[in-house]
Amino acid sequence: MTPAAQTAAESAALVLEDGTTYRGRAYGATGTTFGEIVFSTGMTGYQETLTDPSYHRQIVVMTAPHIGNTGVNDEDPESGQIWVSGYVVRDPARRVSSWRAQHSLGEELAEQGIVGISDVDTRALTRRLREEGVMRAGIFSGEDLVRDGYPRSVEELVAQVQASPQMAGADLAREVSTNEAYTVEPRGNFEGKTPVATVVAVDLGIKTMTPVRLAERGVRVVVVPQSSTVADIEAVFADLPDAAPRGVFFSNGPGDPGAAGHEVELLREVLDRRIPFFGICFGNQLLGRALGYGTYKLDYGHRGINQPVLDRTTAKVEVTAHNHGFAVDAPLDEQGSTAPHDGGRYGRVVVSHVGLNDQVVEGLTCLDLPAFSVQYHPEAAAGPHDAAYLFDRFVGLLTNPAAWPPALKTAPAAAQLNTAPINTEENH
């Protein structure tokens, strides 16, 4: 290959649907990919990000400038594959520097066919997305940048991007869910003992560590497909003694909660039976919709492991891991509101957690039902672990339902809810 041909093969372009174009070098596989382009502010844990099913059909921009120095191993994936549709980094590591690494990041991306681009000014790109909002994008590299021996025009590439699917209205959980149910038994100090509770986890894009966190607390977790019915859930509980604690969990996942009609109806059947419920991320949005609240698309979402959230039940601020582009539209009033669905049949609901950067709803707690949810990831395998207590809260709900619900606490920290959104640009 001549130097000129090699240079062409290594070239890549990132094209946004508004026509903005960034030139760089191919990273991972070469070819073409499309997706909603989003940015993640995490400085570590990129392997968790790549294998999070919630990133299905999204091109992820890493705001940290140096990515790949710890390589990739076979122990840290959160699912069986990389789910991002594309990957954008500024300065990929030239060599791996961790004793745990089994592959380089670039090799892993290439092996799984993930088209990426490097040598991009990711700070400028992130500022663009913050100002204009997330949008569709495409990465083109190698021979896909050439037609009949000539470089393809930007107009042609933009037209392809604009013809790609949008995230709004996308029903994607079925595309990432398990096909067969499986069980995660209690482990650690609880291994071999009678489970403290049995939980059916509906897989909407569940991460590996989520059922593990429950199993570490003595819970038997039966993970079931997205297509499951309430009869499937009740069948799991059929052989349990009448007094045995049981619950339902809805996981994180990709797509628009407004398009998840089956999941919302399933959750309403769970609530109607007063089965204790806990949901995270997508599960939080689905609880909101099941209760009758709306959801809406954020301008650029929350993604990364440095998001501050106020837990209004403890008045403590947590640093949390997020990955969501939609949010629940519910009143922030500390007195709560009556859930709008069906004339208020689900009773009172309070917003239990609030994002301190922009006052987005980050959690819901039902006062008249055994149900709650948060918008972020308490399992956070790559950290932080401030929110791990939420699994204990769920176990407490299962084993001591009489103590539900937790009361909101009034504290000076709550005054932060009335402040203007905080400028967090330094994080990006």
C-alpha positions, 0 to 999 in steps of 0.5 A: 500500500502506498503512503497516500493509499494508507493515509486514505485508509486511515482517514475518518469523518464525523458528520452531524445532521446539521452539516458540522463535520470533524475530520480525524483518523479511523479507530477500531473498525472502518466503514460507516455507522449511524446513531444519536451522538451523545457525550459521556463525562466519565474519565474511567470505566469506558469498558462499562460504557461500551457494553451498557445496552442503554447505549444501543444505537448511540455514538458516544463521545468521550470527553476525557481526552485520553482513552484506552490506557487500561485496555480491555479485559474479559471480566468487566463487560456489563453485557455480552457485547459492545452496544455503542454504534460508534465511538469518538475519542481525542487521543487513544492510548498508544499502549496498554498499561494495566496488568489486567488488560487482555486486549487493547481498546482499538483491537476490541472495537475492530474485532466487534465491528465498532466504527470509531474515530480519533484525533477529534477535538472532543471538547469543541464537539461537546460544546456543540452538542451542549449548545445545539442538543444531541442529534443524529450523526454518522462516522465514515472511514476508509473506503466509505469516504471515497466514491469512484476514486474521488472523495465523497461530498459532505452534502452526500454524507449529511443526506445519509445521516439525515435519513437515519432513524431518530431516537425519539419514538424508538422502541429498543428494549426488545432488541437488547433483552435476553431471550431466555430467563436465567437465575442469579443465586445469592452469593458472598455471605449468603451463598448456599443459604435460603434467599432473603427474597426473590426478585423478578428482574425484567431485562430491558437492557440490564447490566451484569452487575445489577443482579449481582448487587442484589445477590450480594444481599441474599436475593435470588434474582430471576432475570426475564425477557422484556416480552414477559407478562404478569403471568410469567412473573407470578409463575416465578413466585408460584412455588414460594411460601405465602409469606416469602418476600418477593418483588419486581425490578425494571432495569435500565435500557435504551429508547424512548419511554413513550414508545414502551407501551408493553412495559408500561402496561406490565408495570401497571399490572405489578402495581395493581397487585401491590408487588414491591417494585424498584426501577432504575434509569429506563425503569424510572421513566416507565414508573413515571409513565405508569403513574400517569406522568409524562416524559420528555427528551433532554437537550443533551442528557446525563451521561457519565459518573460525576452527576450530583443528585440530592436524595430528599429522603436523607438530605444527602448529595450523592455523586452518581453514574448516569446514562439517560436522554429522557426524563420524567415530568413530575412536580418537585413539590415536597408534598408530592402529587396525586399520580394522574393515571386513572383518576389517581388510583395509585395514590400519592407520589413524591420526587425523592431525588433531584439532579442538582445541575438542572433540577431534573427528576432523578427518582420517584417514591410512591407513598401509597404503594410499595414502589420507588425508582431512580434515574441513575445506576446504583450498581455503577461497577466502575464507580461511584458507589454513593448510591449502593444503599438503594439496593438495601432500601429495596431489600428493606421494602421486601422484608419489612414493608410496614416501614414503607415509605421513607419520609422526606427530610427538610435540610439546608441542602434542599434549598439548592433546588431553588437555585439556577442550574449550575454551569458544569462545563468544566466537567466536559 
